[in-house]
């Protein structure tokens, strides 16, 4: 008994990554569908004279047709339906988003005033790992304090040379 073809077999064939596709640049090239985009880039460089005569379909970059046949291809391209459906879905989604665009979110009150804090701070430079809290202006020694958790060790040296350290 001969098995009947599956009604969805043409759809499955299109989705099969192992199916062979003929190269538009060289008719002797039969390329697996999963490698076809890479092959197109490679063959375009190898056959620039053929590439000048071909046009790319605006709906699917894998469709390369002679420039004279492009308008006919565009009117019949199967992938045009996918793009048109995406446009319809996006426009209806955009209209729904406009209806729901009114937000009730409000920013929490801010108690920070960076300008005031800047004026209140002493004019001492920031040094990593150093603190100058509680030091009077006549003293120039800095106490070194490690603010890292006990499980974290600070590096012994910088990964680069510091010019001002001498």
N, C-alpha and C positions, 0 to 999 in steps of 0.2 A: 504494500500500500504506500502511495506517495503522500508525504505530509503536506498539508495545506499551508500556504504562507500565512504568517501572523499578520493581522490587519495593521498592527503598529510597527511592522518590521522596517518600513521606510524611515520612521521617526528614530528607531533604535540605530539604524545604519548611520544616520546623520550625527548621532551623538557618540558613535564608536570612535575612541581615540586611535585605534589601530587601523582604521580604514585608510585606503590609499587615495590620494588626491593628486591630480596631474598638475605639474608646475606650469604656470603661465609663461615663464621665460624660456623653458626648454621642455618640449613635449615628451622627451624621453625620460624625464625625471618623474618618478612615482614616489610621493612622499607620504609618510604616516601623518594623519591629521594632527596628532599631538605635537609634531615637529614642524608643521607647515609654516607658522609665522616666522620661525627662525630661518627656515630655508628661503622664504621670500626675501628677507633682508640680505642673505648671502648671495642669492642669484641676481638680485637687483644690481649689486656691485659687479658681478661677473658679466652681466649682459646689459650694459648701459644703453646700447642702441635699441634694444627691445623695450627697456623701461621707459624710454621717451615716447614710445607709441602707445603705452598702456595708461589707463586712468584707474584710479582707486574709487571704488563704490563708497559713497558717503555713509552708508548704513552698515557696511562690513568691510574692514580693511583687507580681508582675505580675498575679496572679489576684485580681481584685476581684469579689466575688459579693454578692448581697443577703444581709443578715444572717440571714434565715430559712433560706436555702439553704446556709449555711456548713458545717453538719455533714454534709450530703449530699455537698458538694464535697470535704470532707476525706476521706471514705471512698472517693471515686472519683478523687482527684487523681493524675495521672500522675507528678508530681514527688515524691510520697511515697516511691516506690520508691528514688529516688536518695538521699534522706535516710536511709531505713532501711538501705540498703547501706553508706553512710558510717558509720553507727553500728556496724554489724557489723564493718566493716574496722577502725575505731578500737578497738573492744573487743578484737578478736583481736590487733591490734598492741600494745595495752596489756598483754595477758597475756604476749606474747613479750618485751616490754621488762622486765617484772617478773622473768622468768627470767634475763635478762642484766643485771639491775640491779647485781649485785655488781661493784664496781670494784676493781681492784688498784692504782690510782694512789695514790701517797703524796707528800705535800708534801716538797720538798727541804729540807735543813737550812738554817736561817736564822742567819747570823752577825751580823746587825744588831741593835743595841740603841739605839733612838732616844733613850731617856731618858738613857743614859750619854753619847751624842754631844752632846745638848743641854747637859749640865752641863760638858762639856769645851770647848765653843765660847765665845769671848769674847762679851760683851754688846753688840756693835756692831750697828747697824741694817743691813739689807740695802739697798744702793743699786744700781740697775741700771747696769751698765757701770763700776762703781767697785770697786776692791779695796783692802783695808786689810791685806793680808798683809805681815808684816815691819815694821809701824809700831809704834814704842814708844808708851806711854801719854802721854808728854809732848808728842808731835807731834800736831797736829790737821789736817795737810794730807793729802789723799788723792791718790794717783796714779790717773790715768785710764788704763784699759787696755781695748783692744778685743779681745774674744774671738771675734768673728765671722770666718768664713773670708774670704780676700781677695776672693772673687767677690761677697760680700754687703756692701752699704753700710748703715750704721746711719742712721736718720732724724736730721735736723738738729734737729727740734723735735717736740714732742708734738702730736697732733691736737686737744688741748684745753689750756686754761690751767691751770697748776698754781698753787694759791692760796699755797702757802708759798714760792714762788720770788720773789714780790714783783714 
